[in-house]
Amino acid sequence: MAVQALIFGCAGTALGAEERAFLAEAQPWGLILFKRNIADRATLQRLIGDFREITGRGDAPVLIDQEGGRVQRLGPPFWPSYPPASRFAGINDPFLRREAIRLGARLIAHDLASLGITVDCLPVLDVPAAGADAVIGDRAYGFDAAAVAVSGRAAAEGLIAGGVLPVIKHIPGHGRATADSHLALPRIEATHQALSAQDFAPFRMLTDMPLAMTAHVVLTAIDAQRPATLSKRVFKEIIRGEIGYDGLVMSDDLSMRALSGSFAERTRQAYAAGCDIALHCNGEPREMQAVASAAKTLSGKARRRAEAALARIAHLPEPFDPVDGRSRLDALLAGIA
């Protein structure tokens, strides 16, 4: 069966018989991992290997959110922890700050690549605004769009150097949201001019990155009716237009409460708006079946974008000593409150 424009999660640390049968039939492009899927190294590698065996694609993407701080799925005792993005903003020297961010991402890539994980949903390019919900908060690299862009590029380059694809998120910007889109649909009332100057700017400066994830937010100045993930106007005029992004765009998680309607409807609307890939994360079988019922084959521009993304890591990682790297990162972060 042809590869479908889908990324799914799974329920636990191993694939059950029903999940195996479903994944073999659904043929999703990728699998996304959460803490519920992670026990130890051997169990995780077996899960990843089983997914690729079931789909029949040794290069089937395996994704994770490994940002650092409160959003990291891998952690002690088997893997190191990493600081949140905001911690790096405390390094005053911009050259050292960039070095530290790239190094941190290179260390994360080393962890992920050794497990067979090929995509990290990092960097966050959202620029928080005063009064915004804390869902972005310390996940952001700062409050200045240009500094966020420079920092995001450093993180993306560190991942790619280690053989892991970055995902810029949440396009076209979640930083002004006054609600957590996991729980409710945020409405952002800023003018188009303000959005362009701050929210869109980091994404405009990283249009060469291979993958992006949408924001479940309503930008009233662009489309007052639909969240960006489901808005043809946002895709055409902003993401593909003003921002000029031509990489592969995946939806944020379709199971988030910012979205409404059946899961089949959400999936169809995401594709109709312009998403190349529909993402569903929670591993709930009935929801996954509904998403799969509305799936599109990965073809045309979406397929070319997916192939171009994977080609970005079709190389040997740059030489790297993780022990020395961790020591250098600790030294760069030393003394920051």
C-alpha positions in Angstrom: 0.0 0.0 0.0 1.2 3.5 -0.7 2.5 5.7 2.1 -0.2 7.9 3.6 0.2 11.5 4.6 0.0 10.7 8.3 2.0 10.6 11.5 0.6 8.6 14.3 1.5 8.0 17.9 1.1 4.6 19.7 -0.3 3.6 23.0 2.7 2.1 25.0 6.2 0.8 25.0 5.4 -2.0 22.6 3.1 -2.4 19.6 0.1 -4.7 20.3 -1.4 -7.0 17.7 -4.2 -4.6 16.8 -1.8 -1.7 16.5 0.5 -3.7 14.2 -2.4 -4.6 12.0 -3.6 -1.0 11.9 -0.2 0.5 11.1 0.4 -2.1 8.4 -2.8 -1.1 6.7 -2.7 2.7 7.4 1.0 3.0 6.3 1.7 6.3 8.0 4.7 8.3 6.9 6.0 8.5 10.4 5.6 7.6 14.1 5.8 10.2 17.0 7.0 9.1 20.4 5.9 10.4 23.9 7.0 9.5 27.5 4.3 6.8 27.6 6.3 5.0 24.8 9.7 5.1 26.6 11.0 2.6 29.1 14.7 1.9 28.5 17.0 2.0 25.5 16.5 -1.6 24.4 12.7 -1.4 24.6 12.6 1.9 22.7 14.9 0.6 20.0 12.7 -2.5 19.6 9.6 -0.3 19.3 11.2 1.9 16.6 12.5 -1.2 14.7 9.1 -2.8 14.9 7.4 0.3 13.4 9.8 0.3 10.5 9.5 -3.4 9.9 5.7 -3.1 9.9 5.7 -0.3 7.4 8.4 -1.9 5.3 10.5 1.3 5.2 13.8 1.3 7.0 13.9 5.1 6.7 10.3 5.7 8.0 10.6 8.9 10.1 10.4 8.6 13.9 9.7 11.9 15.6 9.9 13.1 19.2 9.5 16.4 21.1 12.9 16.8 22.7 13.2 20.5 23.3 14.7 20.6 26.8 13.1 22.0 30.0 9.6 20.9 30.5 9.2 19.4 27.0 11.6 16.5 26.7 10.4 12.9 26.3 13.8 11.3 27.0 15.4 12.0 30.4 17.1 10.5 33.4 18.1 7.9 34.3 18.8 6.7 30.8 19.3 10.0 29.0 20.6 13.4 30.1 18.3 16.4 30.6 18.6 19.7 28.8 17.8 23.3 29.8 14.8 25.1 28.3 15.4 27.5 25.4 15.0 30.5 27.6 18.1 29.5 29.6 20.3 30.2 26.6 19.0 33.8 26.4 20.9 34.4 29.6 24.2 34.1 27.7 24.9 37.8 26.9 27.5 37.3 24.2 25.5 36.5 21.0 28.4 34.4 19.6 28.6 32.2 22.7 24.8 32.0 22.9 24.7 30.7 19.4 27.5 28.2 20.1 25.7 26.9 23.2 22.4 26.5 21.4 24.0 24.6 18.5 26.0 22.5 20.9 22.9 21.6 23.0 21.0 20.6 19.8 24.0 18.6 18.6 24.0 16.7 21.9 20.3 16.0 21.6 20.9 14.8 18.0 23.5 12.4 19.3 21.0 11.0 21.8 18.3 10.6 19.2 20.3 9.3 16.3 21.8 6.5 18.5 18.2 5.3 19.1 17.1 5.6 15.4 15.0 8.7 16.0 15.3 10.9 12.9 13.1 14.0 13.6 13.0 16.3 16.5 10.1 18.8 16.9 12.6 21.7 17.6 13.2 24.6 17.4 10.3 26.7 18.8 10.3 29.9 16.8 7.3 31.5 18.6 7.9 34.9 20.1 6.0 35.4 23.4 4.1 38.6 23.9 3.1 40.2 27.2 0.0 38.6 28.7 0.3 35.4 26.6 -0.5 32.0 28.0 2.5 30.2 29.5 2.2 27.2 27.1 5.2 28.7 25.1 6.8 30.7 27.9 10.3 29.3 28.6 10.2 27.2 25.5 11.0 30.3 23.5 14.5 31.7 22.9 13.5 35.2 23.9 11.2 38.1 23.1 13.0 39.6 20.1 12.1 38.1 16.7 15.6 38.5 15.2 17.3 36.8 18.2 14.7 34.0 18.2 15.5 33.4 14.5 19.3 33.3 15.1 18.8 31.0 18.0 16.4 28.7 16.1 18.8 28.4 13.2 21.6 27.4 15.6 19.4 24.7 17.1 18.3 23.5 13.6 21.9 23.3 12.4 23.0 21.4 15.4 20.3 18.8 14.8 21.1 18.4 11.1 24.8 18.1 11.8 23.9 15.1 14.0 21.7 13.4 11.4 18.3 14.6 12.8 15.7 16.7 11.0 14.4 19.8 12.8 10.8 21.0 12.8 10.2 24.7 13.0 7.1 25.4 15.0 4.5 26.7 15.4 4.1 28.3 12.0 3.0 31.1 11.5 3.4 31.9 15.2 1.8 30.9 18.6 3.6 33.5 20.8 0.6 35.8 21.3 -1.9 33.1 22.2 -3.7 33.8 25.5 -4.9 30.2 25.8 -3.2 26.8 25.6 -4.2 25.2 22.3 -4.1 21.8 24.0 -7.1 22.9 25.9 -8.9 25.7 23.9 -8.8 27.6 20.7 -6.7 30.8 21.1 -7.8 33.9 19.1 -5.0 36.4 18.4 -6.4 39.9 17.7 -3.1 41.6 16.6 -3.0 43.5 13.4 -1.4 42.0 10.2 1.4 44.5 10.5 2.2 43.5 14.1 2.1 39.8 13.2 4.3 40.3 10.2 6.9 42.3 12.2 7.1 39.9 15.2 5.3 36.5 14.8 6.0 35.7 11.2 9.6 37.1 11.1 11.5 34.1 12.6 9.8 31.7 10.1 10.6 34.1 7.2 14.3 33.8 8.2 14.3 30.0 8.3 12.4 29.1 5.2 15.2 26.8 4.1 14.4 24.4 7.0 12.9 21.1 5.8 9.9 20.6 8.1 7.4 22.9 9.9 4.4 22.3 12.3 1.3 24.5 12.3 -0.2 26.6 15.1 -3.8 25.9 16.2 -4.5 29.6 16.6 -7.0 32.0 15.0 -5.3 35.1 13.5 -8.3 37.4 13.3 -6.5 39.8 10.9 -6.0 37.0 8.4 -8.9 34.6 8.9 -11.3 35.2 11.8 -13.2 31.9 11.3 -10.6 29.2 11.1 -7.4 28.3 13.1 -4.2 28.5 11.0 -4.0 24.7 10.7 -7.4 24.6 8.9 -7.2 27.9 7.0 -6.6 28.0 3.3 -6.2 31.7 3.5 -3.4 31.5 6.2 -1.6 28.8 4.1 -1.9 30.6 0.8 -1.4 34.2 1.9 0.9 33.8 4.9 2.7 30.4 5.2 3.3 29.8 1.5 2.9 33.5 0.5 4.3 36.2 2.8 6.6 33.9 4.8 7.6 32.0 1.7 7.9 28.6 3.3 8.0 25.7 0.7 9.1 22.9 3.0 6.9 20.1 4.3 4.2 21.3 6.7 2.6 19.0 9.2 -0.4 19.9 11.4 0.0 20.2 15.1 -1.8 17.3 16.9 -5.3 16.9 15.6 -6.5 15.6 19.0 -5.9 19.0 20.7 -9.0 20.7 22.0 -8.4 23.8 20.0 -10.0 21.9 17.1 -13.5 20.7 16.9 -15.6 18.4 14.7 -15.0 14.7 14.0 -11.5 13.5 13.5 -12.2 12.6 9.9 -13.4 16.2 9.4 -10.4 17.7 11.1 -8.1 15.6 8.8 -9.9 16.6 5.6 -9.9 20.2 6.6 -6.2 20.2 7.4 -5.4 18.7 4.0 -7.8 21.1 2.3 -6.1 24.1 4.0 -2.7 23.0 2.8 -1.1 20.7 5.4 1.1 18.1 3.7 0.9 15.7 6.7 -1.8 15.1 9.3 -0.4 14.5 12.8 -2.4 12.6 15.5 -0.5 11.9 18.7 -2.5 10.2 21.5 -2.5 6.6 20.3 -6.3 6.3 20.8 -7.5 3.6 18.4 -10.9 5.0 17.5 -9.5 8.4 16.8 -6.7 7.0 14.7 -9.1 4.9 12.6 -11.2 8.1 11.9 -8.1 10.0 10.9 -6.9 7.2 8.7 -10.4 7.0 7.0 -9.8 10.5 5.7 -6.1 10.1 4.8 -4.5 11.2 1.6 -1.7 9.3 -0.2 1.6 11.1 0.2 2.0 12.3 -3.4 2.7 15.3 -5.6 4.3 18.3 -3.9 3.9 16.8 -0.5 5.9 13.7 -1.5 8.6 15.8 -3.1 8.8 17.9 0.1 9.0 14.8 2.2 11.8 13.3 0.1 13.7 16.6 0.1 13.5 16.7 3.9 14.9 13.1 4.3 17.7 14.0 1.9 18.9 16.6 4.3 20.1 13.9 6.7 21.4 11.5 4.0 24.9 12.0 5.2 27.3 10.8 8.0 27.0 13.0 11.1 29.8 15.4 11.7 32.5 14.1 14.0 31.5 14.6 17.6 32.6 13.7 21.1 29.5 13.8 23.4 31.5 13.8 26.6 33.6 16.9 25.5 30.4 18.4 24.1 28.6 18.2 27.4 31.5 19.6 29.2 31.6 22.6 26.9 27.9 23.2 27.1 28.1 23.1 31.0 30.9 25.6 30.9 28.9 28.0 28.6 25.9 27.8 30.8 27.8 28.1 34.1 26.9 31.1 36.1 23.5 31.7 34.5 20.7 32.0 37.0 
